[in-house]
Amino acid sequence: MLVKIAAVVVAAGSGSRMGTKAKKQFLTLDGTPLVGYALKILDASHMIGSIIVVVSPGDEEYCRKAVVDRLGINKAATIVPGGKERQDSVYNGLLALSHDTDIVVVHDGARPFFSSAILESVIEAAQAHGAATCAVPAKDTVKLAGEDGFVTGTLPRGCTWLVQTPQAFRYELIIEAHRRAREDNFLAADDAALVELMNKPVKIVMGSYDNIKITTPEDMVVARTIIRESAR
């Protein structure tokens, strides 16, 4: 049976920490708009059938012309407005999907350097387990602290992972997780946490330390270095 897989790319952030007039998802990196990197990888994947792009309200037409049409992203037929929080934006993207979608991939548009291999691994893990995320082992020791700034505990380094996107889910699972979170006014750092709240398993697959999320000007410097190194 043919599995219907779609992607939701979240590019609705304000990018205030970047300190630029243009929103970070539309900044050019080596001549390509930042969000365009993710869209090109998803568009080229034989596993992805359609792409929903979520942008800030009012940016739909600009994204269509400056990114989707310019780069020839054929699978990004729908661009929808986001909400106040990232979680609201993802939910808007999920609602725009066809109800017969089997697997949905959620990805942050500010992460340009995931690979097709990571994408396929996350999808396959979601098909097998219901939910999956890519992540990398934490290199540093992670400590917990109270509001007073004092350490309350130390997490075992062998068990700590730095979570990234793409994440993938069975559609009915992630839409239900979002609906429950909205009913409970629960706001999570990522979509996998909403599934965890339902006591459902989330499988970790190996990501990449190059799969950075671009948030500050320093991240753009790192991103250009990654591009130069990959071109060698």
Long-range contacts (C-beta under 8 A, 24 or more apart in sequence): 3-102, 3-103, 3-127, 4-49, 4-98, 4-100, 4-101, 4-102, 4-103, 5-47, 5-48, 5-49, 5-101, 5-102, 5-103, 5-104, 5-105, 5-123, 6-48, 6-49, 6-50, 6-51, 6-52, 6-97, 6-98, 6-101, 6-103, 6-104, 6-105, 6-171, 7-42, 7-48, 7-50, 7-51, 7-52, 7-104, 7-105, 7-106, 7-107, 7-166, 8-51, 8-52, 8-54, 8-90, 8-93, 8-94, 8-96, 8-97, 8-104, 8-105, 8-106, 8-107, 9-35, 9-38, 9-39, 9-42, 9-51, 9-52, 9-53, 9-54, 9-76, 9-93, 9-107, 9-108, 9-109, 10-54, 10-82, 10-86, 10-89, 10-90, 10-93, 10-106, 10-107, 10-108, 10-109, 11-35, 11-53, 11-54, 11-55, 11-63, 11-109, 11-110, 12-54, 12-55, 12-56, 12-59, 12-81, 12-82, 12-83, 12-86, 12-89, 13-56, 13-86, 13-110, 14-56, 17-215, 17-216, 18-214, 18-215, 18-216, 18-217, 18-220, 19-216, 19-217, 23-56, 23-59, 24-110, 24-214, 24-215, 25-55, 25-109, 25-110, 26-62, 26-63, 26-66, 26-67, 27-220, 29-112, 29-214, 29-220, 29-223, 29-224, 29-227, 30-224, 30-227, 32-71, 33-66, 33-67, 33-70, 33-71, 34-109, 34-110, 34-112, 34-214, 35-63, 35-67, 35-109, 35-110, 36-67, 36-70, 36-71, 36-73, 37-112, 37-113, 38-107, 38-108, 38-109, 38-111, 38-112, 38-114, 39-67, 39-68, 39-71, 39-73, 39-76, 39-109, 40-71, 40-73, 41-114, 41-115, 41-116, 41-119, 42-75, 42-105, 42-107, 42-119, 43-73, 43-74, 43-75, 43-76, 44-116, 45-116, 45-119, 45-120, 47-119, 47-120, 47-123, 48-75, 48-105, 48-119, 49-75, 50-75, 50-77, 50-78, 50-97, 50-98, 51-75, 51-76, 51-77, 51-78, 52-76, 52-78, 52-79, 52-80, 52-93, 52-96, 52-97, 53-78, 53-79, 53-80, 53-109, 54-79, 54-80, 54-81, 54-82, 54-89, 54-90, 54-92, 54-93, 55-79, 55-80, 55-81, 55-82, 56-81, 56-82, 57-81, 57-82, 85-187, 87-178, 87-181, 87-187, 87-188, 87-191, 87-194, 90-178, 90-191, 91-178, 91-182, 94-171, 94-174, 94-175, 94-178, 97-171, 99-171, 101-171, 102-170, 102-171, 103-127, 103-168, 103-169, 103-170, 103-171, 104-168, 104-169, 104-171, 104-174, 105-166, 105-167, 105-168, 106-165, 106-166, 106-167, 106-168, 106-169, 106-174, 106-191, 107-165, 107-166, 107-167, 108-165, 108-213, 110-213, 110-214, 110-215, 111-164, 111-165, 111-211, 111-212, 111-213, 111-214, 112-214, 112-223, 113-208, 113-210, 113-211, 113-212, 113-223, 113-226, 114-164, 114-165, 114-166, 114-207, 114-208, 114-211, 115-208, 118-166, 118-205, 118-206, 118-207, 118-208, 118-211, 119-166, 121-205, 121-206, 122-166, 122-167, 122-168, 122-205, 123-168, 125-168, 125-203, 125-205, 126-168, 126-169, 126-170, 126-203, 127-170, 128-203, 129-201, 129-202, 129-203, 130-169, 130-170, 130-173, 130-195, 130-200, 130-201, 131-167, 131-168, 131-169, 131-170, 131-173, 131-174, 131-192, 131-195, 131-200, 131-201, 131-202, 131-203, 132-167, 132-168, 132-169, 132-202, 132-203, 132-204, 132-205, 133-163, 133-164, 133-165, 133-166, 133-167, 133-168, 133-190, 133-192, 133-202, 133-203, 133-204, 133-205, 134-163, 134-164, 134-165, 134-166, 134-167, 134-204, 134-205, 134-206, 134-207, 134-208, 134-211, 135-161, 135-162, 135-163, 135-164, 135-204, 135-205, 135-206, 135-207, 136-161, 136-162, 136-164, 136-206, 136-207, 136-208, 136-209, 136-211, 137-161, 137-162, 138-162, 161-204, 163-190, 163-192, 164-207, 164-208, 164-211, 164-213, 165-190, 167-191, 167-192, 169-195, 173-198, 173-200
